[in-house]
Amino acid sequence: MRHTPIPKELPTLNRERLRALLEPRSLVVVNANDIPPTNADGTMTPVPNSDLFYLTGIAQEQTILLLAPDAIDEKLREILFIRETSELLAQWEGHKLTKEEARAASGIARVEWLEQFPRLFPQLMSEMENVYLNSNDHARAVIEVESRDARFVRETQRQYPLHQYRRLAQSMRTIRLVKSAHELALLRHACAITADSYERVARFVRPGVNECEVEAEFAHEYIRQRGRFSYQPIIASGKNACVLHYLANDQPCKNGELLLLDVGASYANYNADVTRTLPVNGKFSRRQKQVYEAVLRVLRQCTDALAPGKKPRDWQKEAEAFMEKELLALGLLKPRDIKKQDPDKPALKKYFMHGIGHPLGLDVHDVIAPGVPMAAGWVMTVEPGIYLPDEGFAVRLEDDILITERGNVNLTKDIAIEPGDVEALMRRKK
């Protein structure tokens, strides 16, 4: 565990919030993610199951959580199962949680070794009527590999076909969207690490450096502060920035180009997601600044437009209206383009073809329930962009915004974004 321990009050509160949504006589089962393989006998760095971490604060592989609030035996109402260690396992893989450590991290009194699961799970199933099982229900998920949760669902339904099965994901969406004070503290810390990294990079960038060298500067700052990348970083110079998910990060940054940086830090599995666009030589050209300021105005308008009760799809329409006005002012669109456009394919999509933002939290594209209006406590990214491949550059800007009843809070306000501030920061070379 690279990060410092999170308070056990966070997963304890999260379990309380989940219990309030369950049907009577319910059992909840949440599994850890598999460790993804590479080639031969290699494996990738494990990625914690977000729901399991949310409910337990535990990121160790093979962990299972059982919640049964109505169990007859009070000692069976919360059980955490963890992998038992051994001298051999410790020698090859390092330290694994003891039962005492797992109790301290999760706030769960009953911790058992994984070998006890086949004994206790049937006992609870015999008492319960409703079974909440987990799956990846994200609307944009592409599921090609069967997960540990999916295998568990299939086997449980085979053994117990007469129970009422329910989707845990629907309840998790409800509680994970609204961030608690503990979660906001972790998100703020991830944003603070990200701010330090952007300052480091802004003072490093100059003509001739390679995109991969810029990525290394981010990595240095993240690792130094006990964080990691939230996602594969996008370090895109010149025309590369017109590729929305550019990941090669291997080209030189040339004099006169813009450098788009879509990079965020993750701390304790909570993620920042930030984009800035820098002039490689430290000075925006007239045209670059013109487009940059148009994107910045849309960012400001869309940030102000975030509000409790507003549906994300309506916010997207507002963003497109703001952007259409800017594209007309830049001469990229003509009034006749708007007049003759297909309503299903707006003319502005040639230059701004993606969503204006998404929820942020334990996942970069965090859980969201379709059609549900925003609420106080949501954290949303705001990321307008204009992409001009014919002119060889793009501008995208992105902040992380907390929605509150008293106005919105910019969690990334310390990262320079005004063009004059960006240029001033870049003059402070290392």
Secondary structure, DSSP 8 states (H G I E B T S, - for coil): --S----THHHHHHHHHHHTT--SSEEEEEE-----B-STT-B------HHHHHHH----TT-EEEE-TT-SSGGGSEEEEE----HHHHHHH-----HHHHHHHH--S-EEEGGGHHHHHHHHHHH-SEEEE-----TT----S--HHHHHHHHHHHH-TTSEEEEHHHHHHHHHHS--HHHHHHHHHHHHHHHHHHHHHHHH--TT-BHHHHHHHHHHHHHHTT-EESS--EEEEGGGGGSTT-----SB--TT-EEEEE--EEETTEE---EEEEETTS---HHHHHHHHHHHHHHHHHHHH--TT--HHHHHHHHHHHHHHHHHHTTSS-HHHHHT-BTTB-GGGGT--S-S--B-SSSSS----TT----TT-EEEE--EEEEGGGTEEEE-BEEEE--TT--EETTTTS--SHHHHHHHHHS--
